[in-house]
Amino acid sequence: MLVSPPSLLNTANTIQSILRPRLPFRFILIPPPRYFLPHLNSLFPPSRTSPSKPNPLFRTPNLTAMYSTAKAKAISADSSPDHVVGNWYSVPDLRLRDHRFSVPLDYSRNQSYTTTTPKISIFAREVVAAGKEDQSLPYLLYLQGGPGFESPRPTEASGWIGKACEEYRVILLDQRGTGLSTPLTPSSMLQLKSAEEQASYLCHFRADNIVQDAEFIRKCIVPDGGPWTVLGQSYGGFCIVTYLSFAPHGLKQALITGGIPPIRSGCSAEAVYRACFEQIVHQNEKFYERFPLDIEIVQDVVKHLAETGGVRLPSGGILTPRGLQILGLTALGSSTGFERLHYMLERVWDPVIVPGERKRISYNFLNAYENWLSFDTNPLYALLHESIYCQGAASRWAAHRTWFEHESKFDAIKAAKEGRPVLFTGEMIFPWMFDEIHALSHFKDAAEILAEKENWPPLYDTDALKNNQVPVAASVYYEDVYVNFKLAMETASQIAGIRLWITNEYMHSGLRDGGGVVLDHLFGLLNGKKPLF
């Protein structure tokens, strides 16, 4: 269904009533010389007949020189002090090269630049179809979902990347703090000794600075600093709306997939969670309808966790009934989430191989639990999640406060005792997670500071959006658990010229799941191949 801006708000409720019934709608990496030389000398000793001369048949290669030469060749002649360009390398049907940029941590301090102004490194990967390295192609910047997740790592020309590379030079940006862009991990963050230092540092990793990074990169790599096309998935779409607000001159066109944010002033987090609870309940119902035997399995796990006081996780954290419920964060909103959760639950218990031994939750399940949540590798998601909704106001643990309004439905222990299905929660970060998840425990105090912070800078300019001149197309997923349909439609009505594709054919992960279909559809809206009505 395609909708034009003037009718968006009036159309939202109509669409909701229509769609609720499930309509289809060979390079060799050479280690440092200090590693190899002792081993080579032991394998190829000097000649015994002439101790002062090396054996002419077995000369130790000059690995120091080889390593230095290889390292130098990996850097393109196009490099500059603030922009290091790597040479091309390959994966099947694609050519890639790496870019590293030195940018200010705090752009507001860059006006008075000195040698002591803090800098961070930003990484972006350039991807083109094989054979098109030297062709004059338009640029497409990709902004990943999150917050706190790096761009995909291509292994072949498939999916939306393969589709985009048919016509574009794709730039996969690791947003600041992720991937290879000065990654903020549980280990690297320990360099910041106090909670105040951590919180102050983290304030510079929201969409406003991500857009500044994008503009820095655009001016470095796009010929004559021209505008480029941007594609944003989920939180990447939030960043695009910030881009449209404050730097629209850098944009040729914008594509958003499942990522139109609420743009109300203050903190919109509470409104987001209230709006999402209904959809979360609906997704739980669908999951248990698909896998009814899992109702009893989850009830038994909750009872076991309640009776034992929780089970120790491989990393050192603890799994509790409420911790079990946060599996819904991923399981309820992605295309294969139901299946993955079901297959995890079918291996939740260890077999009793010695008669009389008590029932135990399996290591396999505990390990899968931690790997699925990714907090050990991407803690930024938890630390900054509520702040992405804040403009001049504090979140004060909005999800936690809103949860108590729905406690009767989401109390896991009570539901298990009463024989009701235990409901999983959605995309919510709770303060107790910084006690129970080991990777987050080091940042508990910093998280409290961020939750109480009020002077967050603005992320959106509604006047600029209402006067937008940049062509924008967006896919809006009707049953999206992460980005509420009604709130997305409310914002879309304030972005001049936006063209929408509203569908229940895909979940939030539609860009990834649909191959090139979603991207092709959005381009079709912009180039006239898809009708507006």
BELLINPE-V707913 format. One record per helix or strand. SS is the DSSP state (helix for helix, strand for strand). FROM is the first residue (numbers start at 1). LEN is the number of residues. If there is no record, write none. Layout:
BEGIN
ss=<SS,SS>
from=<FROM,FROM>
len=<LEN,LEN>
END
This chain:
BEGIN
ss=<strand,helix,helix,helix,strand,strand,strand,strand,strand,helix,strand,strand,strand,helix,strand,helix,helix,helix,helix,strand,helix,helix,strand,strand,helix,helix,strand,strand,helix,helix,helix,strand,strand,helix,helix,helix,strand,helix,helix,helix,helix,helix,helix,strand,helix,strand,helix,helix>
from=<2,5,33,63,75,80,83,89,94,107,119,138,156,159,168,188,195,207,223,228,235,248,251,266,269,294,311,318,321,328,337,349,361,363,380,386,390,398,412,433,438,444,462,471,485,498,510,517>
len=<2,15,11,11,1,1,4,4,11,6,11,6,1,6,7,4,8,15,3,6,12,3,7,2,22,15,2,2,5,4,9,1,1,11,5,4,2,13,6,4,4,9,5,7,8,6,4,11>
END
